[in-house]
């Protein structure tokens, strides 16, 4: 198993087709097909139902883990760079609508002053839509409403009442961004 195979699978899921995945990865469709076929062969499972183009149960699991691997690889690069340069990178934060309207400007201003080279990408959605993004590693953390019932997610108090910042245990913020 190698990262190119995982990247190909994630790209197919993100773009919706093998040809679009090939375009997004600047390669040809046959390379995407080969990467996925080899990954399926190595795991001895079918990851994508070829008739419907839908992920199998095993495929969904592999994509979830592949996203975590991608995030970790990005973090390695950022962490090594941070040893020799200013803190930089991207923090992907999910916020629920009402909270996002008043927290986002404060958070952006604070982060910009403290870490001018860190970019924050904000995804505005409801809690039920943000939690899967946290689990899949598509956002680094999220401000959501309780309850949070997922074994891979821990919650830390962030705001009064019942809103909390949830962080995926498997994809913590890079140690240089605190």
N, C-alpha and C positions, 0 to 999 in steps of 0.2 A: 504494500500500500504506500502510495506517495502523495504528496500535497497536490500534484497536478490532477490526480484522479479525483480527489476530494473537491478541488476547485471546479473541475468540470461538472460534477454532480450538483454542487451548489449553484453554479451558473445556469444549468438547465432548469432548476427549480425557480430561480429568481427571474429568469427571462421567459420561461414557459415553453421553450423549444430547444432542440439540439442546434439548429442553425443560428438562432439568436444567441445562444450560449457561445457558439464558435466566434461569432462577431464580437461579443463582449470580451472574449479572451484573446482576440486577435490571432485566431487560428482557423483551421478548416473543420467542417462538421465531422469528417471521418476521424480526426484526432479526438474529438469529444466522445464519439461513439466508442472508440478504442479504449479510452481511459475508463469509461463507465463499464464496458464489458470486462476489462481486466479486474476492476474493483469487484464486480459481481462474481467473477470466477474465483478470485481470492477469498471472498467471504462465503462463497457457495450459496448465494441467494440472488434473487431478482430484486433490484432496487427500484426499478420503474416498470410499471405495467405497460408494455409496448403497444397494446391495443388502445388503451385509454390515455396514456401519457401521465398517469397519476402515480405518485409515489406509493410503494408498498409500505407495510408497517415497518419492515426492516429499513427501507429507504428513508423513511421519516426519521428513524433513530440515527442513521448514519449522517443525514443532513444536519440534524441538531448537533451532533458531536463535531462534525466538520466545521460548522460555524464557530464552535468553541476553539477549535484548533487554529482557525484563521485569526481569531481575536488574540489568541496567545502569541502567534507569530508576529502580529502587528505590535503587541506589547513588548516582545523581546527587542525588536528593532528600536522602538521608542525608548525603552529603558537603557539600552546601550548608548544611544545618542545623547540621552539626558546626562550621562556620566561626563560628557565632554562639552555639552552645550546647554543652552537654556532649556527649560521644560517646554516641550512642544508636543503636539499631537491632536487627536480628536477625542472628545468625550461625547458619547451619544446618550442623551437623557430623554426619557419618556416622561411626560407630565399629563395629568388629567386637566381638561379644559379650564375650569374655573381657577384652579391653582396656578396653572401655567401663565395665565394672563397677568398675575401680580408677582409671582415668584421669578419668572423668566427674566424680566428686566433687571431685577436686583441681582440675581445669580450671574447674569452675563456681565454686568458692570463690575462686580466683585472679581470674577474670574479674569476678566480682561486686564484689570489693574494688577492683580497678583501674578498672572501667567499670560502675558500678552501673546505668546505663540501657541497657546492652547485654544483650539476652536471647539465650540460646543454646538452639536447638532441636536435640535429639539424635535421630538415627535409628540404631537398633541393627540391624545386618544383617551378613551375610557379605560378604567382599570382592567376590565375583562379582555380588552384588546392589547393592553400593554404587557400584561403578565407573560403571554406567550413570547413576546418580543424579548423580554428579559431572559427567559429560559433558553431561547434559541440563540442568544448572544447578539441579537440585532440591535439592542440598546444595552449600554453598560449598567444602567440603573434607571429607576423610575419612581416618581412620586405618585403613589396610588392610595386608594381607600382600602381599609380593612374589610373583610378578613382576607388574609393571604394564606392559602392552603396548598403549598407546593414544597416538596422535600428538598429541592435544589435552591430555594430562595430563602434568604434571611431578611428580616425587616429590622430597621433601626428607627427610633422616633426621629421625626424631622419637624413636623408641625403639630400644633395643639389640636385637640379633638381626635378624630380617627384617621388622620392622613399620615402616612409613613413613607420614608424612603426605603425602597426595597433594592437589595443588591444581590446579584447572582453569585453564589459562593464560588462557582467554578471560573468566573471571569471577573475578578476584582479589578478595581481601578489600578493602573500602573502605580508603582510605589512612588514615583516622582510627582504624581498629581494627587495632592492631599489637601 
